[in-house]
């Protein structure tokens, strides 16, 4: 066999075919936002751009993996990256790294950095002659994601676990006692008089009261003697929950004594002392429920019975407490023919630009007035529609009615508005959804880009792959997609990156205290800025919900929010009144333009 000699060319000897390209390539590297490092076969850096040296310091001639490999951590931020996965050496050996998140631990006296890393070998004649590392500093994005992850499981006002985490803890506790025997008691707490504080003194005072309640609750539950406590949480509004494992039978009595101490003294609010009481409903597992939702429902019935008795009382669940269940059954029966009887109607709430006030569209909202009865809140009847499947024909009616109304407004000269319609979980799973949307648009001649379909975060978690498939098909029609109530659920960057959303709607709970100079709200403002920055980085339109004051509007406009929605602009109204509101907003926008000397077209 003849002897064959192979020479491995050094990357140092490589020259571009057109030497005139070298200055251009250098200019491109120097102006890239991503860091770029190029190493020879020995792993030493031949060249690095300014973005890379801004993170790592001077690099030319340095052995990258030797210097920085020991400081690299995997995506959990703590596990050391094994030497076989150090990016430059891996690339030189012919490996590839695609969009991996790595943490660069801080040097003494320094700070750590999160990186999204791509690494590839430099190949010549089938052999690796070096490696190239391209990375982006994602520290701020990671911080925003971590904050969103925390918000998915904790209440930002009180620091208590939220409903999501509490349900998970309750499920685990039930599984434990099923194996070991014994029981659990679930206490739901509703603080009487909270709504009056909000109405009389404003939401800032309401938040101050909730924070004070949370502090006292935490103190009451921190006693080491109180061992059986499983968890406590804020479920929403002024409603809290406590789960206690029963061991000697006296745990609930002890806990109720502690709750009495929480409200024994008045709470200071704005220079006055405000006294509140607490209504407590108690349900026991396994006596009153074997599942999370069932036990929560029974405790809820007991809590509402306590409030009906005048508040400030404790009520244990009794099987006779089924009046609310009976009422739901009555409403479900009425809903069965409500669409045919014409009992539904739509109201419309405007959206405007945050910076200029120009009206850009409306959100269509469903209302139900049963014949001969009082209006039923959407929070009551929509879950019943969802459970019964009636939401499918009702949802089709909403879509078709909203399209026809937009067409009428266009014919009346109200401009090129967009309109938003909410999709329920069952609608998203409906195989006919895409055809229904197509049919409504075709029947009215509405441009697909004028339709915004809103979904909530909870819909996406149930089946991410299916959600992606349906949303992609809707997107292919030309409609726009909005993620509603962002920040109140699971809040993960994964589905923002992987699903085709155009619009992010920030929940009104993050808007409430923006621009409020009367209280410290740095944390709330930081979260709102993070959400605004997240939307901007993902090239998504941000809508702030729940805007009620000029101060909130001014803060949002100054911080780069795109669109706003809330009572400051207009309440949900019937078509004629909504059209008048849109005309008023357009006139105010034109007047402001004229006052600034802008051309009004």
PAMARKE-437648 format. One record per residue (C-alpha): x, y, z. Coordinates in steps of 0.001 Angstrom, whole numbers, padded with zeros to 6 digits, always signed. Layout:
// residues N
XYZ ...
***
This chain:
// residues 601
+000000+000000+000000 +001589+003318-000998 +002428+005772+001746 +000091+008779+001823 +001013+012053+003488 -001741+014412+004612 -001022+017977+005683 -003503+019795+007924 -003521+023447+006949 -003397+025938+009752 -006306+028283+009984 -003700+031034+010368 -002721+030415+006742 -006261+030692+005450 -006823+033706+003260 -010026+034779+001592 -010045+034294-002145 -010516+038018-002486 -008180+039737-000044 -010292+042860-000402 -013034+041154+001564 -010963+041131+004745 -011707+044736+005814 -015399+044190+005093 -015500+040997+007123 -013709+042723+009982 -016231+045581+009845 -019120+043120+009941 -017650+041316+012953 -016970+044549+014811 -020572+045707+014392 -022353+042470+015264 -024482+042429+018402 -023545+038775+018934 -020169+037851+020322 -017972+035920+017882 -014757+034017+018744 -012654+032066+016230 -010083+029528+017444 -007424+027453+015753 -007035+023690+016160 -005221+024186+019463 -008243+025981+020941 -006516+029362+021164 -008453+032391+020019 -007275+033860+016707 -009795+036678+016593 -012763+037917+018584 -015091+040825+018010 -015808+043652+020507 -019100+042070+021610 -017220+038936+022673 -014494+040847+024505 -017143+042934+026284 -018180+039711+028034 -014903+037790+028333 -012255+040506+028192 -009220+040386+025834 -009240+037028+024068 -006651+036917+021281 -004202+034120+022013 -006173+032821+024975 -007147+029163+025313 -010881+029721+025560 -012005+026474+027184 -009091+026409+029611 -009911+029904+030842 -013692+029816+030837 -014777+026161+030703 -014566+025648+034488 -016894+028628+035000 -019604+027383+032637 -022821+025992+034113 -025656+024128+032402 -029161+025525+031896 -030077+025076+035579 -027383+027632+036431 -025625+025409+038994 -024476+022133+037383 -020915+022476+036013 -020676+022042+032274 -018653+018829+031677 -015344+019354+029844 -016614+017287+026904 -019300+019941+026407 -017087+023006+026660 -018168+024787+023496 -014926+025568+021691 -013316+022176+022192 -016561+020497+021237 -016672+022496+018007 -013027+021802+017125 -013673+018086+017591 -016418+018352+014983 -019366+018799+017313 -022177+021316+017038 -023913+023356+019729 -027289+024880+018796 -028869+027652+020902 -027799+026182+024230 -028243+028331+027310 -025134+028365+029497 -024336+030348+032623 -020885+031875+033002 -020260+031939+036742 -018850+035210+038055 -015142+035701+038656 -014099+037006+042072 -015700+040397+042538 -017590+040138+039235 -021039+039138+038059 -022337+036143+036149 -023704+036203+032606 -026290+034042+030845 -025347+033162+027263 -027187+031570+024362 -024412+029721+022547 -023924+028351+019048 -020637+026594+018231 -019504+024921+015021 -016271+023478+013622 -014394+025211+010822 -014062+022524+008170 -011528+022362+005335 -011152+019365+003035 -013270+017332+005421 -011112+018101+008453 -011689+020444+011384 -009116+023241+011380 -010654+025269+014190 -013907+026350+015729 -016198+029345+015836 -018303+030352+018805 -021250+032752+018418 -023197+033823+021488 -025655+036400+022739 -025889+037815+026255 -029393+036841+027456 -028951+037834+031095 -031815+040338+031032 -034101+037983+029117 -033328+035195+031613 -034043+037524+034522 -037397+038413+032963 -038200+034724+032443 -037241+033902+036033 -039479+036715+037227 -042330+035425+035082 -041768+031907+036442 -041960+033256+039992 -045135+035171+039161 -046645+031957+037795 -046551+030447+041289 -046520+033393+043713 -048630+036446+044341 -046460+039562+043835 -048359+041680+046358 -048191+039333+049343 -045436+036889+048421 -047758+033969+049212 -048117+031026+046823 -050888+031631+044303 -053826+029462+043253 -051744+027381+040825 -049179+026393+043433 -051813+025873+046113 -053741+023437+043926 -050539+021494+043326 -049772+021394+047067 -053331+020282+047845 -053108+017475+045309 -049810+016261+046803 -051188+016434+050342 -054265+014421+049354 -052067+011730+047845 -050021+011599+051066 -052987+011160+053410 -054558+008567+051116 -051440+006468+051645 -051012+007152+055349 -054587+007668+056530 -055842+010664+058470 -057374+013763+057018 -056903+017293+055747 -058880+020420+056463 -059080+023187+053904 -059866+026681+055150 -060938+029407+052725 -060694+032930+054145 -062537+035933+052705 -061911+039259+054415 -065135+041199+054879 -065146+044864+053962 -062339+044678+051416 -064555+045839+048538 -065656+048854+050565 -062015+049816+051134 -061394+049646+047377 -064522+051661+046606 -063996+054336+049253 -060219+054704+049343 -059049+053276+046008 -057123+050225+044915 -053895+051475+046487 -055533+051347+049911 -056942+047918+049090 -053470+046665+048244 -052108+048176+051452 -054787+046328+053413 -054002+043033+051674 -050298+043456+052380 -051083+044067+056061 -053325+041007+056214 -050600+038913+054597 -048017+040071+057141 -050248+039095+060048 -051144+035773+058455 -047483+034961+057971 -046743+035820+061599 -049665+033702+062791 -048494+030708+060767 -044780+031004+061535 -044967+029532+065049 -042865+026370+065097 -045466+024722+067364 -047890+024766+064448 -046306+021825+062689 -049163+020401+060603 -049506+023411+058290 -049063+022247+054715 -049331+025540+052901 -051103+028883+052765 -051867+030900+049652 -053597+033938+048256 -056129+032707+045712 -057077+036144+044396 -058715+039351+045582 -059187+039143+049336 -059411+035347+049361 -056760+033241+051071 -056508+029500+051682 -054834+027421+054368 -054380+023661+054274 -053778+021819+057541 -053050+018147+058131 -055001+016729+061049 -053041+014692+063567 -054585+015038+067037 -057890+016734+066191 -057017+020120+067643 -055275+021631+064626 -058291+023415+063160 -059319+024897+066517 -055773+026166+067056 -055732+027597+063554 -059065+029407+064035 -057733+030993+067226 -054762+032279+065266 -057023+033663+062518 -059011+035556+065140 -055805+037279+066216 -055131+038358+062613 -058210+040610+062609 -058282+041478+066321 -056634+044877+065810 -057595+047474+063179 -055364+047989+060156 -053818+051451+059644 -054828+052846+056246 -053854+056341+055193 -053835+057756+058691 -057036+056022+059822 -057553+052633+061445 -059795+050273+059513 -061316+047205+061129 -061997+044086+059073 -063413+040671+059845 -062903+037354+058124 -065409+034778+056888 -064020+031247+056924 -065344+028165+055175 -063999+024734+056071 -064166+021459+054163 -062483+018189+055077 -060816+015513+053003 -061874+012754+052558 -065297+013447+054115 -066317+016277+051784 -064271+015672+048664 -061695+013338+047181 -060438+015666+044450 -058888+019123+044483 -061721+020875+042661 -064393+019093+044679 -062844+019978+048032 -062274+023581+046924 -065908+023818+045824 -067228+022540+049147 -065016+024915+051135 -066175+027728+048854 -069831+026901+049539 -069111+026964+053267 -067280+030274+053014 -070151+031933+051144 -072588+030624+053733 -070407+032289+056398 -070610+035577+054485 -074386+035207+054103 -074607+034922+057878 -073198+038426+058206 -069473+037856+057916 -066903+037420+060607 -068029+033841+061167 -066824+030303+060572 -068894+027755+058691 -068081+024099+058137 -069346+022446+054986 -072654+020644+055265 -074224+018596+052455 -077290+020856+052689 -075238+023715+051251 -076173+023009+047687 -078251+026067+046870 -075467+027484+044726 -075184+024204+042869 -078934+024214+042287 -078719+027777+040964 -075993+026791+038544 -078180+023957+037309 -081035+026427+036790 -078819+028768+034790 -077494+025860+032740 -081071+024965+031834 -081858+028552+030811 -078688+028745+028740 -079800+025812+026597 -082270+027997+024674 -080821+031452+025287 -079255+031782+021834 -082484+030881+020041 -084434+033326+022241 -082064+036177+021349 -080955+036768+024928 -077288+037356+024084 -075796+040612+022870 -072321+042030+022343 -070763+045102+023863 -067587+046720+022570 -064675+048298+024452 -062221+050562+022590 -058448+050250+022243 -056252+053245+021470 -052608+054032+020919 -050926+054770+024223 -048789+057590+022860 -051290+059492+020733 -054726+058308+021739 -055777+057301+018219 -058550+054662+018381 -057445+051500+016594 -060103+048939+017423 -062494+047310+019857 -062822+044112+021846 -066168+042330+021494 -067524+041049+024824 -070487+038727+025385 -073417+039610+027689 -076509+037604+028723 -079859+039018+029838 -082235+036084+030515 -085860+036821+029676 -087622+038066+032795 -084451+038008+034869 -081455+040110+035819 -078259+040143+033721 -075921+037278+034581 -072200+038131+034896 -069913+036594+032242 -067808+035079+035018 -070893+033044+035967 -072398+031987+032652 -069323+031540+030424 -067900+028655+032516 -071353+027032+032339 -071338+027425+028548 -067859+025952+028413 -068753+022963+030567 -071936+022187+028631 -070487+022661+025144 -072886+025527+024394 -069862+027758+023953 -069387+026336+020444 -072628+027640+018864 -072477+030765+021032 -068863+031352+019998 -069815+031081+016310 -072602+033601+016901 -070175+035992+018626 -067707+035795+015740 -070355+036293+013047 -072088+039127+014938 -068821+040966+015573 -067850+040668+011888 -071224+042049+010772 -070936+044935+013228 -067459+045828+012008 -068727+045800+008420 -071546+048200+009390 -069075+050517+011100 -066840+050487+008047 -069807+051366+005828 -070724+054193+008214 -067221+055657+007879 -065729+054760+011247 -062352+053919+009724 -060275+050788+009448 -060755+049308+012896 -059497+045996+014179 -061698+043923+016441 -060813+041286+019015 -062826+038181+019877 -062030+035806+022741 -061597+032082+022175 -062514+029657+024950 -060667+026384+025645 -063396+024302+024015 -063434+026520+020924 -059694+026087+020490 -060229+022321+020468 -063149+022535+018013 -062173+020951+014647 -064522+023407+012902 -062877+026524+014366 -060762+027430+011332 -063704+026900+008957 -065934+029022+011205 -063441+031883+011131 -063087+031585+007350 -066852+031591+006900 -067448+034654+009071 -064766+036652+007253 -065950+035570+003801 -069613+036323+004555 -068852+039899+005593 -065854+040705+003399 -063760+041682+006421 -060011+041616+005835 -058506+038813+007961 -055860+041181+009334 -058666+043135+011054 -059579+040159+013237 -057681+039487+016477 -058331+036180+018229 -057481+036233+021932 -056498+033161+023944 -055416+032890+027568 -052249+031258+028876 -054092+028338+030449 -055326+027155+027045 -051786+026627+025812 -050444+024527+028650 -053012+021734+028232 -051605+020591+024888 -048782+022718+023514 -048368+020743+020285 -052078+020885+019467 -052242+024586+020355 -049341+025303+018007 -051062+023419+015183 -054388+025248+015566 -052846+028683+016043 -050619+028181+013013 -053641+027317+010864 -055436+030436+012099 -052344+032518+011438 -052229+031210+007866 -055684+032736+007311 -054163+036160+007919 -055803+036839+011296 -053784+038153+014234 -053329+036285+017504 -053198+037764+021006 -052118+036187+024291 -054593+037540+026855 -054075+038243+030578 -050320+037688+030315 -048559+037367+033659 -051403+035751+035622 -050739+032130+034676 -047744+030053+033632 -045902+032873+031849 -043135+031072+030003 -040942+032379+027235 -041101+028921+025653 -044566+029347+024224 -043950+032975+023326 -041004+031801+021225 -042766+028773+019769 -046308+030019+019126 -047234+032598+016458 -048553+035416+018635 -048670+038986+017357 -050010+040701+020468 -049302+040438+024194 -052044+041703+026531 -050663+042613+029954 -053159+041783+032681 -054808+044722+034426 -053381+043670+037794 -049993+044957+036591 -051522+048274+035515 -053322+049103+038727 -050679+051147+040551 -048588+052411+037642 -047927+056113+037848 -049231+056246+041424 -046973+058750+043131 -048722+058229+046444 -047103+054885+047235 -043950+052949+046586 -044540+050607+043695 -041071+049981+042347 -041606+046227+042139 -044849+046541+040172 -043305+049044+037803 -040279+046795+037301 -042544+043887+036359 -044512+046070+033935 -041268+047307+032350 -040082+043699+032035 -043281+042707+030214 -043070+045748+027922 -039423+044948+027168 -040265+041303+026579 -042943+042224+024033 -040555+044609+022295 -037760+042025+022123 -040180+039539+020542 -041526+042162+018085 -045008+041856+019583 -047581+044598+020065 -048245+045182+023771 -051738+046042+025024 -052091+047192+028640 -055472+046212+030076 -057304+047869+032956 -056163+051459+032330 -058371+053629+034533 -056405+056802+035333 -054468+059448+033392 -051437+058639+035551 -051467+055020+034402 -051776+056141+030782 -048893+058603+031129 -046633+055963+032690 -047436+053400+029994 -046901+055879+027155 -043594+057029+028640 -042368+053445+029004 -043082+052304+025460 -046439+050525+025738 -048128+050284+022319 -051887+050136+022967 -054177+050575+025965 -057634+049386+026976 -059709+050269+030023 -062400+052412+031609 -060339+055576+031089 -061145+055285+027371 -064589+053775+027632 -066599+050999+029201 -067960+048092+027173 -070996+049508+025365 -073702+048560+022887 -072842+049249+019209 -074379+052724+018919 -072817+053992+022151 -069498+052332+021289 -069484+054075+017894 -070048+057406+019642 -067130+056651+021972 -064892+055833+019010 -065909+059112+017344 -065154+061005+020563 -061729+059397+020889 -060943+060125+017239 -061976+063770+017679 -059812+064118+020793 -056879+062597+018923 -057382+065006+015995 -057618+067964+018368 -054362+067017+020078 -052664+066680+016700 -053932+070097+015678 -052719+071649+018923 -049268+070186+018277 -049319+071473+014722 -049380+067982+013182 -051163+067339+009895 -054467+065536+010382 -055263+063236+007490 
***
